Amino acid sequence: MTPLRHKRLANAIKALVKEHHKWRQGCINILAAENVSSPSVREIVASDLMHRYSEYEAHDIGRRWDEGGRYVIEIERIVEDAAKKLFNAKHVELRPVSGHVAIASVIMSMVGAGGRSLEVKGANGGHEWYYIAKSLKPVSYTPDWLPFDTAEWNIDVDGAKRKIRDAKPSLIILGASFYLFPHPTREIREAADDVGSAIVYDGAHVLGLIAGKQWPNPLDSGADILTGSTHKSFPGPQKGIVLSNDGEMLQQVKMSLYPGMLTNHHLMNVAALGYAMLEFLDFGEAYSRQVVRNAKELAGSLHEHGLDVIGERNGYTRSHQVLLRTHPSMQGAEAARLLDNANIVCNKMELENADGLRIGTSEATRVGMKESEMKEVARFIAEVVVSKKDPPLIARKVRAFMKDYARVEYSYERGKNPYEFLHFAGRR
Ligand SMILES: Cc1ncc(COP(=O)(O)O)c(C=O)c1O
């Protein structure tokens, strides 16, 4: 008999995953890129679809390379329709496995070698697409940066218009990672039209807010293409999406995506995304409204605790994010680490003009927190970052506080625990 030499270590992985579940259930999860989905979404992710292949060529969702996909085709048709309805878009591409892959496929199809782009500089909270594209050697386009007004935390519209007319980029990339206020898409469109530039809007962070009608839909204000992640402000599985009203442009993206960037497209996540989207059509508007309310409340409360919250003159935020400077009293990296030790999970912000923390309210809202809880969350954060109390002491208080929030809201499965480790029938 083969000795089970590695079984102990294999089981150790499973035990660690269970520990992870237990720990994160007792944390205030305010990392802006994260969210939690409904139990049914997780069941679908863990389904047999995760074993399967069902590739299709760029143009025809019904013509599969592989056999075995009779139900997959039906599922994908439902998901495509749900996506078009949710984003008021004529065309959709569901195969990107993440937001990153979604926009990389757009860049590959629209700029290519020798092209030019204008984007938000990483130092101003952009996603640094150029540095990513640079490592895709055949792309190697020439980037330039959109002028940015740090005080307003937004693109400087007049400066951007001038730059677009001068630089005549093939592609303008809007959207950001550190993102508080909507970028001026309509105004940028005017200048883009003068020089024939295309606009792609990287909505990775704000996709849920767009679907929930709390953030302007870039496709309605002049963007040619909208890309996004389906797991940040949108509470779905980890995945990416590309949407457009221009069929020809989307066709180009499809070609660069398949077979350029991927083969099979993680069918379990497509199906799970469909479930999450249909649920969002029923609950998403109320959910997203509360997400933004919570972010505003959290920002205001942090300000009252003496923290330097960005965007005060514009009401702090219109998104799920709150950005705060902690430097010079504490570096953002240190603040994030201390908060993690206090069971408060967010991430650091290390930008040219801002060293501190990025916080998001998507997950906290999903588990039922409202404005009054945001005041509590701000108090916990201030105890660690301002009063410099012992993090393990705060962690105990946070665990007690979180006992009431192991429940999903805005869901067909309202009240169920989204942090529970899913056991297959009969297994513990
Ligand atoms: C603006 C922006 N675009 C794209 C991405 C990549 O998204 P994903 O993590 O889904 O690949 C991120 C990541 O957080 C982001 O902030």
Ligand as a Chemical Component Dictionary entry (heavy atoms), coordinates in Angstrom:
data_LIG
# 
_chem_comp.id                   LIG 
_chem_comp.type                 NON-POLYMER 
_chem_comp.pdbx_formal_charge   0 
_chem_comp.three_letter_code    LIG 
# 
loop_
_chem_comp_atom.comp_id 
_chem_comp_atom.atom_id 
_chem_comp_atom.alt_atom_id 
_chem_comp_atom.type_symbol 
_chem_comp_atom.charge 
_chem_comp_atom.model_Cartn_x 
_chem_comp_atom.model_Cartn_y 
_chem_comp_atom.model_Cartn_z 
_chem_comp_atom.pdbx_ordinal 
LIG C1 C1 C 0 -8.262 50.125 -10.587 1  
LIG C2 C2 C 0 -7.975 48.661 -10.581 2  
LIG N1 N1 N 0 -8.068 47.972 -11.718 3  
LIG C3 C3 C 0 -7.851 46.653 -11.781 4  
LIG C4 C4 C 0 -7.512 45.941 -10.662 5  
LIG C5 C5 C 0 -7.274 44.472 -10.756 6  
LIG O1 O1 O 0 -8.420 43.783 -10.395 7  
LIG P1 P1 P 0 -8.397 42.229 -10.019 8  
LIG O2 O2 O 0 -7.841 42.144 -8.654  9  
LIG O3 O3 O 0 -9.820 41.809 -10.149 10 
LIG O4 O4 O 0 -7.513 41.562 -11.028 11 
LIG C6 C6 C 0 -7.396 46.598 -9.434  12 
LIG C7 C7 C 0 -7.028 45.830 -8.230  13 
LIG O5 O5 O 0 -7.349 46.065 -7.139  14 
LIG C8 C8 C 0 -7.637 47.996 -9.399  15 
LIG O6 O6 O 0 -7.546 48.678 -8.249  16 
# 
loop_
_chem_comp_bond.comp_id 
_chem_comp_bond.atom_id_1 
_chem_comp_bond.atom_id_2 
_chem_comp_bond.value_order 
_chem_comp_bond.pdbx_ordinal 
LIG C1 C2 SING 1  
LIG C2 N1 SING 2  
LIG C2 C8 DOUB 3  
LIG N1 C3 DOUB 4  
LIG C3 C4 SING 5  
LIG C4 C5 SING 6  
LIG C4 C6 DOUB 7  
LIG C5 O1 SING 8  
LIG O1 P1 SING 9  
LIG P1 O2 DOUB 10 
LIG P1 O3 SING 11 
LIG P1 O4 SING 12 
LIG C6 C7 SING 13 
LIG C6 C8 SING 14 
LIG C7 O5 DOUB 15 
LIG C8 O6 SING 16 
# 
